[in-house]
Amino acid sequence: MSGNGVGSTNNVTSNTISPTTVLQDNTTRVRVKKARSRARTGNNTANNNTNGTVNITTGNSTSNVTANVTAPSNTLNVTP
C-alpha cells in the first residue's frame, strides 16, 4: 500500500478463502488371546471317609479377571 500519509483516504479490500477438510477414521480392535484365572479353596473337611459315603465341604472360592483397554486418541486443532 502506498500513498497513505497523513490526511489521506485509503480503501482496502480483502477476500480470504481458507477451506478446511478433515477426514478422520479410527479403529480399535482388542483381542484377548488368553485369560487365566486360578482359585483355591481352603478349610476343606471330609466326614465318614472310611467304608462309606464321603461328604466333602470346601471353603469359598472367588476368581476375578479384569481387562483394561485404553484405545488411541486423536486431537485436531484448527486455527483460522
C-alpha positions in Angstrom: 0.0 0.0 0.0 1.3 3.4 -0.8 0.1 7.0 -0.6 -1.3 6.5 2.9 0.2 9.5 4.6 -1.4 12.0 7.0 -4.8 13.2 5.8 -5.1 10.6 3.0 -8.1 8.4 2.3 -7.5 4.7 1.9 -9.6 1.8 0.8 -8.6 -1.8 1.4 -10.5 -4.8 0.0 -9.6 -8.3 1.3 -11.0 -11.6 0.1 -9.9 -14.6 2.1 -10.9 -18.1 1.4 -9.5 -20.9 3.6 -11.4 -24.1 3.2 -10.6 -26.9 5.7 -11.5 -30.5 5.1 -10.9 -33.0 7.9 -11.3 -36.8 7.4 -10.8 -39.0 10.4 -11.2 -42.7 10.8 -10.4 -44.6 14.0 -10.5 -48.3 14.5 -9.5 -50.1 17.7 -9.5 -53.8 17.9 -8.9 -55.7 21.1 -8.2 -59.4 21.1 -7.8 -61.3 24.4 -5.9 -64.4 23.4 -5.7 -66.0 26.8 -7.1 -65.1 30.2 -6.2 -67.3 33.1 -7.7 -67.3 36.5 -7.0 -69.6 39.4 -8.9 -70.1 42.6 -8.2 -72.3 45.6 -10.5 -73.2 48.3 -9.5 -73.6 51.9 -10.9 -75.1 55.1 -11.8 -78.4 53.3 -13.3 -81.1 55.6 -14.4 -84.7 54.8 -16.6 -86.9 57.1 -17.2 -90.6 57.2 -14.3 -91.3 54.8 -13.9 -94.9 55.7 -16.1 -97.6 54.1 -19.0 -95.4 53.2 -20.3 -92.2 51.5 -17.9 -89.3 51.8 -19.2 -85.8 52.1 -16.6 -83.1 51.4 -17.2 -79.5 52.4 -15.0 -76.8 50.9 -14.4 -73.2 51.7 -15.5 -70.4 49.4 -13.6 -69.7 46.2 -13.6 -66.5 44.1 -11.8 -65.7 40.9 -11.9 -62.3 39.1 -10.4 -61.3 35.7 -10.2 -57.6 34.7 -9.1 -56.3 31.3 -8.4 -52.6 31.0 -8.2 -51.2 27.4 -7.0 -47.7 26.6 -7.6 -47.0 22.9 -5.5 -44.5 21.0 -6.9 -41.0 20.8 -6.7 -38.2 18.1 -6.7 -34.5 18.6 -7.2 -31.9 15.8 -6.8 -28.2 16.4 -7.8 -25.9 13.5 -6.9 -22.3 13.8 -8.3 -20.0 11.1 
